[in-house]
Amino acid sequence: MASSTTANANNPDPILFGFEFEFLVAQSKKDHHPADGRWRVDTDQTPAPKTAGFSLQSGNLGPPSFSFKAKPTTKGSKPAKTPIHKVTDKAEELLEKKGNLCVLTHKILRLSQTSPKEFEEAVEKVREKAGFYWRTNHVSNKYQGYTVVSDNSLHNTADKKQGQLLLDTNYGWIGVEVRSRVFHENDFNNGQVTEVDLLCSVLRAEMRLQINHTCALQVTVSRQTSKGYNLLDLKKILTLVWVLEPWIYQLCAPYRQNQKHCFLISQYSELATMTQDTLKNMVPSWEYGYHVDEGVKYRDLMKLRGLWNSRTEVELQAKACRRYGFAPKGKLGVSLNISPDGVHMIEFRMPEGTLDPGLARMWATVFVKIAKVASLGSEEYKERLSGFMKRTNTTGAFTWQEMLQELRVPKEHIKLWGWKEQWFAGSPYHEPRPWAIKEGKLKPFLPKLEDDDARFEV
């Protein structure tokens, strides 16, 4: 009977996932860096030689941001008055000729006043080299495109006066979020995720961008069903995330660990703040005993009972994924999203912002692996969850390396996670560097991963 608590336990629905890249795009009344050929406000200005020097400016404002440092050589004229979010007919033409990525890039480049000719030449050059195609047989067309939206939660800090951080309004950074289309778990192995490589390459090569502590790489996971996750699915994955959350955060850059943009659900959710008396009165649903072993000693067992007490997806969303009471103003690192058409998804918000495709794939691998464990039948899920509960209940008895090993993340990824940890260690500011800089050229933050590095045996 236990195995019947999860539909199709022996052949669960495939996992779907998608990326959301957050960054800031420069739009200035004056081009402070005309020598940087990747971005210019003045569309009729003759490009200056690419002699700009690049540096990481730290200052005393907390986490510094990736920025350019160059001495202006010419004065830029007033930029053309173009609505920031206007989609032009030219973009529609590009949709017919070259695909959604070109429309995406066109929209973003319009933010920075780049001329259409420069855009076309740049994208065509990248596209000829890499190509850009995708399948549409595992998800509705509604989720096939790449979309661009503004994000007011992203901002640049440029000055400090009387203890207050001030926005760099003179330079004009605009918060942008690029949402990828939906991927299938097998897309790691068939080359489809290389679309992300092209996306990141175009953005890094053609845009003046900034990625600071307010920016994130968000990964959304769900199941290939008409409504995504059902209530039981959501309880299983959120229970697993609750147990592993502190070790997941150890993979993040230091400045993203439990800051106001991604608080821990195990500390700041409504469920985390409930009293023992309140929790005692919460009777979990009948599936609870088939998935959670109450014989295992675990510090938050009462809170997990409260999680499994939820009768609807909306109730679960309120308990586990919304800040409550004393929590500072901000958002939680894990979100239960319900789309307007009723599709249920889990969004992981804690990773630091990046446009490195290798790092994006590494994060997606971790979260898809967690989703795969949550999709197991009740008996195997209960066994795997119990193992994590036992290991994480004792201080110092569990490491992020062991978590990745037990999630069956590829060894090559674990090595790169270790390299990433060492790379951030020792920095007084824990600066959010989305890529390393060498000889004036942008280099990927991490080596690109081969397509066959990310297998999904659970």
N, C-alpha and C positions, 0 to 999 in steps of 0.2 A: 504493500500500500504506500510505503514511503516513496517509492520511485514514481508513483502516480501524481505526486504533488506538483511536479513540473511537467508541462506539456512537452512532448517530444524530447524527453530527457536524453535519449540516446542519439538524437539527431537535432540539436537545438538550432533555432533560426540563426543565420549568420549575423555577425556584428557589423554595423555600419558606423562610420565615423567621419568627422569633418574638422577642418581647421578654421580658426579665426585669428588673423594676424593684426595686431594693434601697433600703430606707430604714429608719429607726428610728421606732417608734410609742411615744408617751409613755404609761406606765402607772405612776402614782405613788400612794404611800400617802397623799399629801396633795396637793391641787391648789394648786400654787404660783402659778398664773396664772388665777384664777377669772374675771377680766375678759375672758379670751379665750373668746368664745362658740363657737369651733369645737371645743372639747374640754373635758369636765369629768369628773372622777372620780365626784363625788357626783351620782347620777342623779336624786335628789329635791330637789336644790338649785335655787333660783330663779336663772335665768341673770342674771348681772350685766350692766350696760350694756357694750357693746363699745367700751371706751375704752383698751384696752391699747396701749402703745407698742411698736413693733417695732424691733429693732436687730440688728446683726451684732457679736457679741462676739468679740474676737480673743484678748486675753491673750497669754501667752508659752508656749503649749502646742503650738506648731507650727501646722499648718493648723486654723484655727478652724472651728466648725460653725455652720450656720444655727440661730438660736435666738430665743426670745422674751424680752422684758424687760418685766415689768409688776409693779407693786406689788399684792400681794394685798389684796383689799378685804373678803373674808369668809373664814371658816374652813370647810373642807370636812369632812364627816363621813367615817367609814370607808367605803371602797368595798365594794360587794357582792362576796361571795366567788364569783366565777365562774371556772371553769377556763379558762385562757388559750386553749386550742385546741379547746374544745368547740363542735361544730356543733349548733345547736338545731333543733327541729322547725320553728320559725319560719323558719329559713333554707330548709328544704325547701319550705315553702309559697311562699316568695318565688321559688324556682326555677320552680315551676309558673306563677306569675303574671307574673313580670317578667324571668326569664332569669338566666343565670349571673353577670352582672356584679353583680346585686343580692345574690346569695349571697356573692360575693367581698367586696363592701363590708361586708356584714353580719358576715362572719368577722373582718374587720380592725377594724371598729368595736367588736366584742366585746372586742378586746384592750384598748381604752381605756375600757371600761365605759359607752359611750354607750347611752342608752336606745333600745329598739326603735322607739318612737314618733318620736323625733328622727331616727333613721336612715331610717325609711320616708318621712317628710316630705321629708327632704333629697334622697334618691335619686329619689323621684317627681318632685320639682321639676326636677331635672337631666334625668331621662329624658323628661319631657314636652317639654322644650325640644329635646333632641338626638335621642332615639330610640336604640335599641340592638338591632340585628339582624345576623346574619351567615349566610354560606353554609356548606354542608357537603358540597359536591360534589367537592372536590379533595383531601381528606385524611380519614382515618378519624375516627369520632366520638371516639375516644380522645384526640385532640389538639385538640378543638374548644373545650374549656372554659378558663376562667381559674381558676388555682389559687393558693392562698396557703400558704406554708410559712414556718416560723421559720428564722432564719439566725444561728447563734451566732458567725459570723465578723465580724458587724457589732457595733460597740460605740461608746459615747460616752465621751470622756475629759473629766473634770470637774475634776481636781485633779492636782497634781504634788508629790510628796514624795520627797526624796532621789533625784531623778532618775528616779523611777518614775511612769508615768502611771496614775492610778487611775480605775476605772469609776465613773460617777455612779449608784451604787446607790440613793441616796435618791430620785432622780427616776424611776428605773425605765424606761429606754428598752429596748424590745424590738426586736431585729432581725427584719425581715420581708422576704420576697421574693415578689413577685407575678409570676406567669408568664402571659403572654398565650396565647391560642390561636394556632394556626399560620396564617400568612398566605401567600397566593400572590403571586408577583412582580407580577401585574397588579392586585393590590388597591390599589396606589398610585393607579392611574388610574381605578378604578371606585368609589372612595369608601369601601371597606371599612376602610381603615386609620384612618378617622375614629373608629372604636371606641376607639382609643388616646386621642384627644382627650377623649372622655367619661370614660374611666377616670381620666386624669390630673386632669380637672376635679373629679370627685367626691372623689378623694383629697385634692387641695389645698384644696378648699372645706370638707370635713367632718372632716379629721383634724389633730391636732397632730403634725407630722412633723419629723424632722431628717434631713438628708442631709449626711454628712461624708466625710472622705477614705477611710473604709473601705467606703463604698457605691459601687456601680457600676450602670451600665446595661449589661446583657449582651444581645447579639444573637446568635442561633443561626441558621445557614443549613444547608440541605441540598437534595437534589433530590427531585422528586416521583416516587419509586419506592418499592417495598415495603420496601427496606432503606436508603433514603437514598443516601448516597454509597457507591460501591464503592472498592476499593483504589486504582485509577488516579485516580479523581476526587480522593481525599484527597491523593495525592502531588502532583497538579497545583495544588490550592488552597494546600497548605502550602508548596510551593515559591514560589509567587507571594507569599504572606504573608511568608515568610522574606526575600525581596528587598525588599519594600516596608515592612516592619515599622517601621524608624526613622522614616519619614515619616508612617505612620499614627499613631504616638505623638505626633507634633507637633500633631495635631488635638485631643489630650486636654488637659484642664486640667493645669497644671504639677504639681499635687500627685499626679496619677495616673500620671505618666510614669515607668515602670519602677520603681514602688515595690513593696513586698512582696506586694501583692495582685494584681500583674499584671506580672511580670518578662518581659523579652524572651526568646522562644524561641531567638533567634540568639545569646544570651549565656549563658543559664542552663539550657537543655535538656541532656539526656544527650548528644545529638549535638554540641552546641556545645562540650562539654568533652572530646571524644575527641581523641586525639593523631593526628598525621599518619600515623604508622606503622599505627595501627588503621584509619584511613580508607582507606589505600592497599589494604588487603586486602578492602575492601567492593566487590564487583562489582554495579553497578546492574542492575535488571531490564531486559529487552529493550526495553521501551517508552521507556526513558530517552533514547536517541538521537533518537527521533522528537519529543521534547518539549523537550529542553534542548540548546542549541547550545554544545558544548564549545569551539568556536572563539572564543567571546566571553571576553574577559578579565574575570574576576570573582573577588573575594577569597575567597568561600566555596564555590567550585566543588567542592572535595573533600567538603565537608559535604553539598552537595546530592546528590552521588553516594551518600553514605551514607544519605541520606533515601530515595533511590530503590532502595536495596538491600533495603528492608523487604519481607518476604514475606507478611506478614499485617497486618491492621488493628491488632491488638493490639501487634505489634512496632513499627509506625509510631507508635502512640500512646506507647509507652515511650520511643522515641528522640527524638521531636520535641516532645512535649507534657507531659513530666514533668520536674520539676527534678531535679538530680543533683549529687552531690559537694559542692562548696564553696558552692553556691547557698544564700543565707539562707533561713530558714524562710518559706515563702510559696507562692504559686501563679503559674503562667505566664499571660501575657495572652491566649494562644490555647490552646484545649483541644479535643482530639478526643474527643467523647463517644460512647459506645456504650450505647444504652438496653437495658433488660432483654430486650426482644424483638428485639434485634439491629439497630436502626436507627442508622446512622452519621451524625453531625452535627459541624459545626465551630462552636464557641462562641467569640465574641470578648468578652473580659472587661475590656479596657483602658479603655473609656469611663467617664468620671466619672458618678456617680449624678445623675439628674435626673428630674423629673416634668413636664418641658416637652415636649409632644407634637411641637413643631416640631423641637427638637433630637434627639429620639428618631428621627424620620423621617429627619433628615439622616444620622445614624449608620447607620441601616438601609440607606439608599441607597448609602453607601460600601461596605458589606460585601456587599450584593447585587451591586453592580457588580463587585467582586472575584470573587465567585462566578460571575458571568456570563462573565468573561474565562476563568476556569478551566474553564468548560464548553465552550469552543470546540474545534473539531477540532484535531488535532495540528499541522498546518501553521500555522494562524493563531495558535494558542496559542504555538507556538515563536517565531513572529515577534514577538508582543507581549511575551513574556517576555524575549527577547533585547534588545529595546529598553529595557526596564526595567533589565536587568542592566548594560547599557552606561552608562546615565545615572546609576545609583546607585553605580557602582564608583569614581567620581571625587568626592572631597570638594568640596562646594560647587557641584557641577554640576547639582544636582537640588533642587527645592523641593516642598513639599506642594501648592502651587498647581498645579504642573506634573503632579504625580501625579494629582490630581483631574481635571485636564483630559484626561489620557491615559486615565483610567478612564471618561471621558465623563459625569462628574457634571454636572448642570445648572448653568449659570452663576449662577443665583440662589442656589444652595446655596454655591458657592465664595465669593460675596460675604459670605454670612452666616458662613462659617467665618472669613473675614478679620476680620469684626466681632467674633466670639468671641475671636479671638487678641488683638485690641487691648483688649478688655474685661478680660481677665485680666492683661495686661501692666502692670507698674508696681506691682502689689500686693506689699507685703513678705511677706505670708503666703500669697499665691496662694489665697485663701479659696475653698472649694467652695460658692459661692452658687448654689443651684438656681433661684432666681428673684430678680429685682430687687424692691426694696421702695420704695413711694412712697405717702406720705400714709396710711400704715396699711393699705394694701390690697396684696394679693399680685398681682404682675403676671407674666405669662409671661417666662421668661428670654430667649427668642427669639421673633420674630414667627411666628405659625402659617403654615405653608406651604400653598399651594393644592394641591389634589389632583393637578392636571395638571403640577405642577412636577417630578415625579420620573418621567421616562420611562426606559425600559430598552433603548434601542437600544445595542448593544455595538459 
